[in-house]
Amino acid sequence: MLDHVFLSVSDLDRSVAFYTAALAPLGIKDRLDYDGAQGPPGHPDLKGFGADSRTFFWLRLGKTDGQAAHIGFVARSTDQVDAAYAAALAAGAKDNGPPGIRLHYDPRYYAANVLDPDGYSLEFVFKSWQH
């Protein structure tokens, strides 16, 4: 199980606005800013996102490569997948696969895919057997 992920972005303000909108339908609403000066030398400033008092997804300013990461976010229902997909598109994402069943994985695998403002591949996914 992962505890946290850092994702380098080219524009922190733009990415914070994007992820705030795109992740809200999934219940990922908690926000935390971390001042890198509080950490060891060279620690970056971070913009964190989470839920249920856990911050697990962090943005940092840095070099980007859209093909360097694919991040799947858990949805609790197909409706949440649909809502996150719509929110991401409204916030500036590019479509990378509309909501639907992904038969190549499993007939119960429902997901939607977008590219964030830096070109990172995001997936909003509901796997009924995991709930």
Backbone hydrogen bonds, N-H to C=O, Kabsch-Sander energy under -0.5 kcal/mol:
donor,donor_aa,acceptor,acceptor_aa,energy
5,V,56,F,-1.9
7,L,58,W,-2.5
9,V,60,R,-2.7
15,S,11,D,-2.5
16,V,12,L,-3.0
17,A,13,D,-2.2
18,F,14,R,-2.4
19,Y,15,S,-3.0
20,T,16,V,-2.4
21,A,17,A,-1.8
22,A,18,F,-3.0
23,L,19,Y,-2.3
24,A,20,T,-0.8
26,L,23,L,-1.5
27,G,24,A,-2.2
28,I,23,L,-1.8
29,K,27,G,-1.3
29,K,50,G,-0.6
30,D,50,G,-2.0
32,L,48,G,-1.6
34,Y,46,L,-2.7
35,D,33,D,-0.5
36,G,34,Y,-0.7
38,Q,35,D,-2.4
39,G,36,G,-1.7
43,H,40,P,-2.1
46,L,34,Y,-2.5
47,K,59,L,-2.2
48,G,32,L,-4.0
48,G,46,L,-0.5
49,F,57,F,-2.3
50,G,30,D,-1.6
51,A,54,R,-1.6
54,R,51,A,-1.6
56,F,49,F,-2.0
56,F,54,R,-0.6
57,F,49,F,-2.2
58,W,5,V,-3.1
58,W,56,F,-0.5
59,L,47,K,-2.7
60,R,7,L,-2.2
62,G,9,V,-2.3
68,A,65,D,-3.1
69,A,66,G,-0.6
71,I,121,S,-2.6
73,F,71,I,-0.5
73,F,123,E,-3.7
75,A,125,V,-2.9
81,V,77,S,-1.6
82,D,78,T,-2.5
83,A,79,D,-2.5
84,A,80,Q,-2.7
85,Y,81,V,-2.5
86,A,82,D,-2.4
87,A,83,A,-2.6
88,A,84,A,-2.7
89,L,85,Y,-2.3
90,A,86,A,-2.3
91,A,87,A,-1.5
92,G,89,L,-1.4
93,A,88,A,-2.8
94,K,115,L,-2.1
96,N,113,N,-2.6
100,G,111,A,-1.7
102,R,109,Y,-3.2
103,L,101,I,-0.8
105,Y,102,R,-2.3
106,D,102,R,-2.1
109,Y,106,D,-1.9
110,Y,108,R,-0.8
110,Y,126,F,-2.5
111,A,100,G,-2.5
112,A,124,F,-1.7
113,N,97,G,-3.3
114,V,122,L,-2.2
115,L,94,K,-2.4
116,D,120,Y,-2.5
119,G,116,D,-2.4
121,S,66,G,-0.7
121,S,69,A,-1.5
122,L,114,V,-3.1
122,L,120,Y,-0.5
123,E,71,I,-2.6
124,F,112,A,-2.6
125,V,73,F,-2.6
125,V,123,E,-0.6
126,F,110,Y,-3.3
128,S,108,R,-1.2
128,S,126,F,-0.6
130,Q,127,K,-2.3
131,H,128,S,-1.3
